[in-house]
């Protein structure tokens, strides 16, 4: 065989091997979300579905977890590839403080998602119209391993209350909290989530029950003074939930999608690309995905750096990720 023929065969063989390798890029991705009554879980399911459908060889699954704190630990330990989390818990994880004293976690952002709304939930007949009225009450501050608990403690502190001395505390997820308040086992609960949260909708739609959301936006300044500029004043518009007659003035914190810094640039790029380019499919699962916006991809909105793979996608879309 002539040299040129040998060269052509070798080139063809290399190309064929490369194509086969690409076709066999099998990848299992675990997406850490939250409880089934919240918003992370359906959004995570939507993301898992579009990744599985649109990236050949990939199979992604949404995992039920305790929430942000658990999610960050899972990604830090490389037991999950992707996590939904809140910015305040992520900052603690990056610093190795509070619930992360075992060590700093090496995390990077793929995307800033949407603002999470703090809900302070009660119902008529509990004698609660303000944060101060929580004193002496039985209150759920969120499940262990959740960022709801982190933010709830900070809000309680900013409101001039002691989480241990001034209330009888339960540690329940949002679905469990809703059931507990229906059964009059608790009198109020904290929940940080997107709009609408199905468990809060369920409570508002319960016959004989009148939902009340307690205003607390006046605590934001004190929270930021102690913990950094993580929180902002927001509104849960009237009629977001059944029986909610007025706007609720509350505190917001950004949700972000994080990964371990060891994730390859190509995988990070693919996840980010699918997240935004198949957004409509995720909106069909939960409308909070409508808030996924390239304009929100700013360094100021996330406490950990953007992954180079995500930055590659934003650069392609002409997005300058600045302050």
C-alpha positions as semicolon CSV with decimal commas, in nm:
position;residue;x (nm);y (nm);z (nm)
1;X;0,000;0,000;0,000
2;X;0,127;0,344;-0,092
3;X;0,216;0,593;0,179
4;X;-0,060;0,835;0,081
5;X;-0,318;0,555;0,102
6;X;-0,189;0,453;0,442
7;X;-0,215;0,816;0,557
8;X;-0,572;0,844;0,435
9;X;-0,673;0,524;0,612
10;X;-0,509;0,639;0,933
11;X;-0,688;0,973;0,915
12;X;-1,021;0,802;0,853
13;X;-0,960;0,564;1,144
14;X;-0,883;0,852;1,383
15;X;-1,198;1,036;1,272
16;X;-1,409;0,724;1,318
17;X;-1,268;0,662;1,664
18;X;-1,333;1,023;1,763
19;X;-1,693;0,999;1,641
20;X;-1,745;0,674;1,829
21;X;-1,596;0,821;2,147
22;X;-1,826;1,123;2,123
23;X;-2,127;0,899;2,067
24;X;-2,031;0,694;2,372
25;X;-1,989;0,993;2,607
26;X;-2,220;0,841;2,864
27;X;-2,269;1,066;3,163
28;X;-2,490;1,036;3,471
29;X;-2,573;1,367;3,637
30;X;-2,730;1,401;3,980
31;X;-2,910;1,731;4,045
32;X;-2,957;1,816;4,415
33;X;-3,287;2,001;4,465
34;X;-3,501;2,013;4,780
35;X;-3,826;1,879;4,921
36;X;-4,118;1,779;4,699
37;X;-4,337;2,065;4,827
38;X;-4,094;2,337;4,719
39;X;-3,979;2,489;4,390
40;X;-3,626;2,348;4,355
41;X;-3,760;1,996;4,301
42;X;-3,986;2,065;3,999
43;X;-3,724;2,299;3,849
44;X;-3,459;2,032;3,899
45;X;-3,685;1,778;3,734
46;X;-3,733;2,011;3,440
47;X;-3,358;2,066;3,407
48;X;-3,290;1,692;3,431
49;X;-3,542;1,628;3,155
50;X;-3,397;1,881;2,909
51;X;-3,040;1,767;2,972
52;X;-3,136;1,404;2,913
53;X;-3,329;1,488;2,596
54;X;-3,085;1,732;2,441
55;X;-2,734;1,609;2,521
56;X;-2,658;1,270;2,358
57;X;-2,537;1,012;2,608
58;X;-2,640;1,210;2,915
59;X;-2,887;1,094;3,177
60;X;-2,980;1,340;3,454
61;X;-3,197;1,289;3,761
62;X;-3,340;1,529;4,021
63;X;-3,274;1,418;4,378
64;X;-3,495;1,502;4,677
65;X;-3,282;1,661;4,952
66;X;-3,311;1,870;5,266
67;X;-3,228;2,184;5,067
68;X;-2,942;2,424;5,005
69;X;-2,707;2,324;5,287
70;X;-2,734;1,955;5,203
71;X;-2,700;2,036;4,832
72;X;-2,380;2,232;4,880
73;X;-2,228;1,952;5,086
74;X;-2,324;1,696;4,821
75;X;-2,161;1,896;4,543
76;X;-1,856;1,972;4,758
77;X;-1,812;1,599;4,824
78;X;-1,869;1,519;4,453
79;X;-2,176;1,313;4,537
80;X;-2,391;1,535;4,313
81;X;-2,287;1,724;4,002
82;X;-2,529;2,018;4,012
83;X;-2,712;2,191;4,297
84;X;-2,985;2,448;4,342
85;X;-2,895;2,671;4,633
86;X;-2,936;3,013;4,792
87;X;-2,665;3,276;4,782
88;X;-2,636;3,317;5,159
89;X;-2,580;2,946;5,225
90;X;-2,334;2,935;4,934
91;X;-2,129;3,217;5,084
92;X;-2,113;3,029;5,416
93;X;-1,998;2,716;5,232
94;X;-1,726;2,905;5,045
95;X;-1,604;3,058;5,372
96;X;-1,634;2,737;5,576
97;X;-1,853;2,895;5,845
98;X;-2,181;2,828;6,028
99;X;-2,305;2,490;5,897
100;X;-1,981;2,432;5,701
101;X;-1,718;2,443;5,975
102;X;-1,571;2,112;5,856
103;X;-1,404;2,308;5,577
104;X;-1,446;2,544;5,282
105;X;-1,613;2,399;4,975
106;X;-1,474;2,455;4,625
107;X;-1,779;2,579;4,439
108;X;-1,852;2,770;4,120
109;X;-2,170;2,919;3,975
110;X;-2,325;2,817;3,647
111;X;-2,616;3,060;3,663
112;X;-2,803;3,309;3,876
113;X;-3,161;3,181;3,860
114;X;-3,433;3,381;4,036
115;X;-3,495;3,566;4,363
116;X;-3,614;3,344;4,646
117;X;-3,888;3,493;4,858
118;X;-3,899;3,454;5,234
119;X;-4,250;3,354;5,343
120;X;-4,351;3,393;5,707
121;X;-4,672;3,191;5,699
122;X;-4,960;3,172;5,944
123;X;-5,340;3,158;5,937
124;X;-5,623;3,352;6,096
125;X;-5,690;3,264;6,457
126;X;-5,326;3,224;6,561
127;X;-5,292;3,578;6,697
128;X;-4,997;3,662;6,471
129;X;-4,991;3,987;6,273
130;X;-4,622;4,082;6,304
131;X;-4,283;3,922;6,363
132;X;-4,299;4,024;6,730
133;X;-4,613;3,810;6,769
134;X;-4,407;3,496;6,709
135;X;-4,283;3,523;7,067
136;X;-4,416;3,231;7,268
137;X;-4,549;3,051;6,961
138;X;-4,469;2,711;6,818
139;X;-4,292;2,781;6,489
140;X;-4,121;2,576;6,219
141;X;-3,799;2,738;6,095
142;X;-3,736;2,494;5,809
143;X;-3,592;2,149;5,769
144;X;-3,240;2,060;5,884
145;X;-3,001;2,105;5,594
146;X;-3,204;2,384;5,437
147;X;-3,117;2,745;5,359
148;X;-3,466;2,831;5,485
149;X;-3,333;2,758;5,833
150;X;-3,025;2,975;5,775
151;X;-3,228;3,274;5,657
152;X;-3,503;3,221;5,915
153;X;-3,252;3,242;6,200
154;X;-3,112;3,565;6,056
155;X;-3,458;3,719;6,013
156;X;-3,564;3,621;6,364
157;X;-3,245;3,779;6,501
158;X;-3,297;4,098;6,297
159;X;-3,652;4,122;6,429
160;X;-3,517;4,134;6,785
161;X;-3,617;3,781;6,883
162;X;-3,418;3,486;7,016
163;X;-3,473;3,168;6,811
164;X;-3,413;2,945;7,114
165;X;-3,571;3,142;7,399
166;X;-3,862;3,326;7,239
167;X;-4,035;3,043;7,053
168;X;-4,085;2,669;7,054
169;X;-3,907;2,561;6,740
170;X;-3,981;2,278;6,500
171;X;-3,761;2,186;6,202
172;X;-3,999;2,087;5,924
173;X;-3,994;2,115;5,547
174;X;-4,258;2,324;5,374
175;X;-4,497;2,036;5,301
176;X;-4,468;1,906;5,658
177;X;-4,510;2,259;5,794
178;X;-4,829;2,306;5,596
179;X;-4,972;1,982;5,731
180;X;-4,866;2,075;6,085
181;X;-5,036;2,415;6,074
182;X;-5,353;2,256;5,932
183;X;-5,351;2,018;6,230
184;X;-5,280;2,313;6,468
185;X;-4,952;2,151;6,578
186;X;-4,765;2,472;6,491
187;X;-4,883;2,832;6,463
188;X;-4,649;2,967;6,195
189;X;-4,366;2,865;5,967
190;X;-4,082;3,005;5,764
191;X;-4,023;2,911;5,403
192;X;-3,787;3,053;5,139
193;X;-3,893;2,967;4,787
194;X;-4,016;3,071;4,447
195;X;-4,365;3,178;4,348
196;X;-4,594;3,009;4,383
197;X;-4,482;2,737;4,622
198;X;-4,727;2,447;4,594
199;X;-4,740;2,374;4,968
200;X;-4,834;2,735;5,049
201;X;-5,095;2,726;4,772
202;X;-5,233;2,411;4,933
203;X;-5,262;2,582;5,271
204;X;-5,439;2,884;5,122
205;X;-5,685;2,658;4,938
206;X;-5,775;2,456;5,249
207;X;-6,145;2,500;5,334
208;X;-6,205;2,692;5,656
209;X;-5,850;2,833;5,655
210;X;-5,748;3,195;5,588
211;X;-5,383;3,232;5,484
212;X;-5,176;3,518;5,628
213;X;-4,826;3,620;5,521
214;X;-4,641;3,837;5,773
215;X;-4,457;4,150;5,653
216;X;-4,088;4,164;5,751
217;X;-3,901;4,376;5,494
218;X;-3,800;4,620;5,768
219;X;-3,547;4,357;5,888
220;X;-3,346;4,354;5,562
221;X;-3,114;4,639;5,658
222;X;-3,011;4,471;5,984
223;X;-2,958;4,136;5,807
224;X;-2,731;4,295;5,546
225;X;-2,540;4,492;5,806
226;X;-2,437;4,173;5,983
227;X;-2,411;3,920;5,697
228;X;-2,327;4,129;5,390
229;X;-2,536;4,259;5,099
230;X;-2,715;3,932;5,033
231;X;-3,075;4,036;5,089
232;X;-3,316;4,281;4,928
233;X;-3,669;4,401;4,992
234;X;-3,934;4,237;4,781
235;X;-4,306;4,183;4,734
236;X;-4,517;3,871;4,710
237;X;-4,803;4,022;4,508
238;X;-5,161;3,994;4,634
239;X;-5,346;3,691;4,494
240;X;-5,024;3,491;4,448
241;X;-5,188;3,246;4,689
242;X;-5,553;3,166;4,760
243;X;-5,688;3,401;5,025
244;X;-5,390;3,640;5,004
245;X;-5,568;3,974;4,975
246;X;-5,274;4,216;5,008
247;X;-4,912;4,245;4,896
248;X;-4,666;4,085;5,137
249;X;-4,353;4,295;5,204
250;X;-4,068;4,051;5,252
251;X;-3,698;3,970;5,208
252;X;-3,544;3,821;4,893
253;X;-3,221;3,631;4,827
254;X;-3,088;3,504;4,493
255;X;-3,099;3,139;4,395
256;X;-2,802;3,009;4,200
257;X;-2,701;2,688;4,024
258;X;-2,366;2,565;4,154
259;X;-2,116;2,291;4,070
260;X;-1,785;2,166;4,201
261;X;-1,493;2,358;4,052
262;X;-1,359;2,024;3,922
263;X;-1,641;2,004;3,666
264;X;-1,494;2,016;3,315
265;X;-1,539;2,330;3,107
266;X;-1,727;2,135;2,840
267;X;-1,981;1,987;3,081
268;X;-2,036;2,324;3,250
269;X;-2,084;2,485;2,908
270;X;-2,337;2,223;2,797
271;X;-2,544;2,250;3,117
272;X;-2,552;2,630;3,096
273;X;-2,641;2,628;2,727
274;X;-2,929;2,383;2,771
275;X;-3,057;2,566;3,080
276;X;-3,113;2,887;2,883
277;X;-3,184;2,757;2,535
278;X;-3,445;2,506;2,654
279;X;-3,591;2,740;2,916
280;X;-3,942;2,715;2,770
281;X;-3,947;2,343;2,847
282;X;-3,856;2,414;3,211
283;X;-4,118;2,693;3,233
284;X;-4,375;2,430;3,132
285;X;-4,284;2,244;3,454
286;X;-4,280;2,551;3,683
287;X;-4,338;2,912;3,584
288;X;-4,061;3,045;3,813
289;X;-3,823;2,940;3,534
290;X;-3,952;3,246;3,345
291;X;-3,715;3,441;3,574
292;X;-3,407;3,269;3,428
293;X;-3,252;3,568;3,252
294;X;-2,913;3,627;3,093
295;X;-2,929;3,984;3,228
296;X;-2,903;3,847;3,585
297;X;-2,564;3,686;3,522
298;X;-2,355;3,930;3,722
299;X;-2,068;3,881;3,963
300;X;-2,260;4,089;4,219
301;X;-2,544;3,834;4,228
302;X;-2,336;3,531;4,326
303;X;-2,090;3,485;4,614
304;X;-1,873;3,235;4,423
305;X;-1,705;3,278;4,082
306;X;-1,869;3,175;3,757
307;X;-1,734;2,854;3,605
308;X;-1,520;2,910;3,292
309;X;-1,755;2,683;3,097
310;X;-2,053;2,901;3,188
311;X;-1,857;3,216;3,102
312;X;-1,783;3,071;2,758
313;X;-2,157;3,045;2,690
314;X;-2,227;3,397;2,820
315;X;-1,946;3,536;2,604
316;X;-2,099;3,367;2,300
317;X;-2,430;3,536;2,380
318;X;-2,263;3,875;2,417
319;X;-2,322;3,893;2,793
320;X;-2,059;4,082;2,989
321;X;-2,053;3,931;3,338
322;X;-1,950;4,230;3,546
323;X;-2,039;4,366;3,887
